[in-house]
Amino acid sequence: MRAAYFVNQYPKVSHTFIRREIVALEAAGVEVSRYSLRSNPDELLNPADSAEAKLTEYILDTPRPRIAAIFFGMLARNPGGMWRVAVLAWRIGWGSERGLLRHFIYVAEAAVLANWSARDGANHIHAHFGTNSATVAMFASGLSGLPFSFTAHGADEVDGAARPDMAEKIRRASFVVGVSAYVRSQLLRRMPHALWAKLRIVHCGLDREFLESPPVPIPAEPRLVCVGRLCEEKAQLLLVEAAATLRARGVPLSLVLAGDGPLRAAIEDLIKAHGLEETVTITGWVTSQRVRDELTLARGLVLPSLMEGLPVAIMEAMALGRPVISTYISGIPELVIPGETGWLVPAGDVVALADAMQRVLAAPGADLERMGAAARARVAVRHDAGIEALKLKALFESRAP
């Protein structure tokens, strides 16, 4: 069994879960060919990602004459398939946010993906994310005759579930994976009942590095960490406001924002506006080892997200025995159980967020150790990359031609 994996950008700092899935699939006996639309060498911070980049072929790094040759060769060999895919691109592209031109570009990219998948002997095409990656995979399936599937992760797919193209992708896919029950449920509510059986759950998983990591005692220092891309969805601006609230209450706090992203400048401005330069630190992009270090140095993870699928950072913190403060959204309550593995607050509520942070900072170490142990046990059962890969392998094999 060989699976062709297609991702818009791979590897990437925030796509560690895809690398873990691929490695676990290969350990389970599935051969995996890695394809991506674009590369980003600036985000190859981990040696494992650098190694993955060497195994990945990039469509946009391919010379344009070569792409044209593949496209016209596909047209000559399979004019009927090309016509059907072009009609499909017209139908779902007309009136869409990305427009017709973008969808015809997807057809050209799909010709390359179909060519490479057939060349390498793939039995199945699998895309991560139900947006343009899944569209290209769907077109490539139409050109190659290979079955395809995709994994839906969260905000983009849930927000776009009502669009006609999402229903089309699910209808044509062999199966669709949701990373949480919540993501699956949001697709269910927009899909005809006849398609429900195609929607499965396969969790993002952690590897042995996290699951077998020896527990590190909870530190006494009043330190919390937020791990994630600096963006609207992760709500670090609200976290800075909560830190200002705690300082006004006289609560000691050291807060580390581990990550980078488009909102960094706005977050830095807010930190300065509140005079929190000595309280809040932004690390920028960090390696997996640095993430582990930051988590073990903290009393807990705080992630006040406004929209998510199921954050990998929460899984990693729990695997390392750290309780979590997060919000009642998406798949997060499937992992974070209030009073057992952490605290949940209403999304967007700064006062509730500050209250939860204060409780973690004031909690006896023994209470946090108990919650950390429960967190480790829960994530080990639900998010073992090896176990989840076997579920995905079974889906691939049951639908292989």
Long-range contacts (C-beta under 8 A, 24 or more apart in sequence): 1-29, 1-30, 1-31, 1-123, 1-124, 1-393, 1-396, 1-397, 1-400, 2-30, 2-31, 2-32, 2-33, 2-120, 2-121, 2-122, 2-123, 2-124, 3-30, 3-31, 3-32, 3-33, 3-122, 3-123, 3-124, 3-125, 3-126, 3-396, 4-32, 4-33, 4-35, 4-113, 4-116, 4-117, 4-120, 4-122, 4-124, 4-125, 4-126, 4-146, 5-32, 5-33, 5-34, 5-35, 5-126, 5-127, 5-128, 6-35, 6-36, 6-37, 6-113, 6-125, 6-126, 6-127, 6-128, 6-133, 6-136, 6-137, 6-140, 7-35, 7-36, 7-37, 7-127, 7-128, 7-129, 7-133, 8-36, 8-37, 8-38, 8-129, 8-131, 8-132, 8-133, 9-36, 9-37, 9-38, 9-39, 9-40, 10-34, 10-36, 10-52, 10-56, 10-128, 11-43, 11-44, 11-49, 11-52, 11-53, 11-56, 12-40, 12-43, 12-49, 13-43, 13-45, 13-49, 13-285, 14-229, 15-128, 16-46, 16-49, 16-288, 16-312, 17-204, 17-205, 17-312, 18-128, 19-48, 19-49, 19-52, 20-204, 20-205, 20-206, 20-207, 20-385, 21-204, 21-205, 21-385, 21-388, 21-389, 21-392, 22-52, 23-207, 23-385, 24-205, 24-207, 24-385, 24-386, 24-388, 24-389, 25-389, 25-392, 25-393, 27-386, 27-389, 28-386, 28-389, 28-390, 28-393, 29-393, 30-389, 30-393, 30-396, 33-57, 33-116, 33-117, 33-120, 33-122, 35-59, 35-113, 35-116, 35-117, 37-109, 37-132, 37-133, 37-136, 43-285, 45-285, 45-286, 45-287, 46-287, 46-288, 48-288, 57-116, 59-109, 59-112, 59-113, 62-112, 67-108, 67-111, 67-112, 70-111, 70-112, 70-115, 71-108, 71-111, 71-112, 73-115, 74-111, 74-114, 74-115, 74-143, 78-143, 81-142, 81-143, 81-145, 82-107, 82-111, 82-143, 84-142, 85-110, 85-139, 85-142, 85-143, 88-138, 88-139, 88-142, 88-168, 89-139, 92-135, 92-164, 92-165, 92-168, 96-163, 96-165, 98-132, 103-135, 106-132, 106-135, 106-136, 106-139, 107-139, 109-136, 109-139, 110-136, 110-137, 110-138, 110-139, 110-140, 110-142, 110-143, 111-140, 111-143, 113-137, 113-140, 114-139, 114-140, 114-141, 114-143, 114-144, 114-146, 117-144, 117-146, 118-144, 118-146, 122-146, 123-147, 123-396, 123-400, 123-401, 124-148, 124-149, 124-174, 124-396, 124-399, 124-400, 125-149, 126-150, 126-151, 126-396, 127-151, 128-153, 129-153, 129-156, 129-157, 130-156, 130-157, 130-160, 130-166, 130-169, 130-176, 131-156, 131-157, 131-160, 134-169, 134-173, 135-165, 135-169, 138-168, 138-169, 138-172, 138-173, 141-172, 142-172, 145-401, 146-401, 147-173, 147-174, 147-399, 147-400, 147-401, 148-172, 148-173, 148-174, 149-173, 149-174, 149-175, 149-176, 149-177, 149-395, 149-396, 149-399, 150-176, 150-177, 151-176, 151-177, 151-178, 151-179, 151-202, 152-176, 152-177, 152-178, 152-179, 152-183, 152-184, 152-187, 152-309, 153-179, 153-183, 153-309, 154-179, 154-183, 154-307, 154-308, 154-309, 154-310, 154-330, 154-331, 155-233, 155-307, 155-308, 155-309, 157-183, 157-186, 157-187, 158-183, 158-186, 158-187, 158-307, 158-330, 161-186, 161-187, 161-189, 161-190, 161-191, 162-190, 166-190, 167-191, 167-192, 167-195, 170-195, 170-198, 170-199, 171-195, 173-198, 174-198, 174-395, 174-399, 175-199, 175-200, 175-395, 175-399, 176-200, 177-201, 177-202, 177-392, 177-395, 178-202, 179-203, 179-204, 179-309, 179-310, 179-331, 180-309, 180-310, 180-330, 180-331, 180-334, 181-331, 181-334, 182-309, 182-310, 182-330, 182-331, 182-334, 183-309, 183-310, 183-330, 183-331, 200-391, 200-395, 202-388, 202-391, 202-392, 202-395, 203-310, 203-382, 203-383, 203-388, 204-310, 204-312, 204-315, 204-383, 204-388, 205-383, 205-384, 205-385, 205-386, 205-387, 205-388, 205-389, 206-315, 206-316, 206-319, 206-379, 206-383, 206-384, 206-385, 207-385, 209-288, 210-292, 210-315, 210-316, 210-319, 210-320, 211-319, 211-379, 211-380, 211-384, 213-292, 213-319, 213-320, 215-320, 215-321, 215-372, 215-373, 215-376, 216-296, 216-320, 216-321, 217-365, 217-369, 218-299, 218-321, 218-322, 218-365, 218-368, 218-369, 218-372, 219-297, 219-298, 219-299, 220-365, 221-254, 221-297, 221-299, 222-251, 222-252, 222-253, 222-254, 222-299, 222-361, 223-253, 223-254, 223-255, 223-256, 223-297, 223-298, 223-299, 224-253, 224-254, 224-255, 224-256, 224-298, 224-299, 224-300, 224-301, 224-302, 224-325, 224-357, 224-360, 224-361, 225-255, 225-256, 225-257, 225-258, 225-294, 225-295, 225-297, 225-298, 225-300, 225-301, 225-302, 226-255, 226-256, 226-257, 226-258, 226-259, 226-301, 226-302, 226-303, 226-304, 227-258, 227-259, 227-291, 227-294, 227-295, 227-301, 227-303, 227-313, 227-316, 227-317, 228-258, 228-259, 228-303, 228-305, 228-311, 228-313, 229-259, 229-260, 229-261, 230-257, 230-259, 230-260, 230-261, 230-262, 230-263, 230-264, 230-267, 230-282, 231-261, 231-262, 231-263, 232-263, 232-306, 233-305, 233-306, 233-307, 233-308, 234-259, 234-261, 234-303, 234-304, 234-305, 234-306, 235-304, 235-305, 235-306, 235-347, 235-348, 236-263, 236-267, 236-304, 237-263, 237-266, 237-267, 237-270, 238-304, 238-348, 238-350, 238-353, 239-302, 239-304, 239-353, 240-267, 240-270, 240-271, 240-274, 240-276, 240-280, 241-270, 241-274, 241-350, 242-304, 242-350, 242-353, 242-354, 242-357, 243-274, 243-276, 243-279, 243-280, 243-354, 243-357, 244-274, 244-276, 245-350, 245-351, 245-354, 246-354, 246-357, 246-358, 246-361, 247-274, 247-276, 247-279, 249-354, 249-358, 251-358, 251-361, 252-361, 253-279, 253-357, 253-361, 254-279, 254-281, 255-279, 255-280, 255-281, 255-302, 256-280, 256-281, 256-283, 256-294, 256-298, 257-281, 257-282, 257-283, 258-283, 258-286, 258-290, 258-291, 258-294, 259-283, 259-284, 259-285, 259-286, 260-284, 260-285, 291-316, 292-316, 292-320, 295-320, 295-322, 296-320, 296-322, 298-322, 299-323, 299-360, 299-361, 299-363, 299-368, 300-324, 300-325, 300-342, 300-360, 300-368, 301-325, 301-326, 302-326, 302-353, 302-356, 302-357, 302-360, 303-327, 304-345, 304-347, 304-353, 305-329, 305-330, 305-332, 305-347, 306-347, 306-348, 308-332, 310-334, 310-335, 315-379, 315-383, 317-375, 318-342, 318-372, 318-375, 318-376, 318-378, 318-379, 319-375, 319-376, 319-379, 319-380, 319-383, 320-372, 320-376, 321-369, 321-372, 321-373, 321-375, 321-376, 322-372, 322-375, 323-360, 323-368, 323-371, 323-372, 323-375, 324-375, 325-353, 325-356, 325-357, 325-360, 334-382, 335-378, 335-379, 335-382, 335-383, 337-374, 337-378, 340-371, 340-374, 341-371, 341-374, 341-375, 341-378, 342-371, 342-375
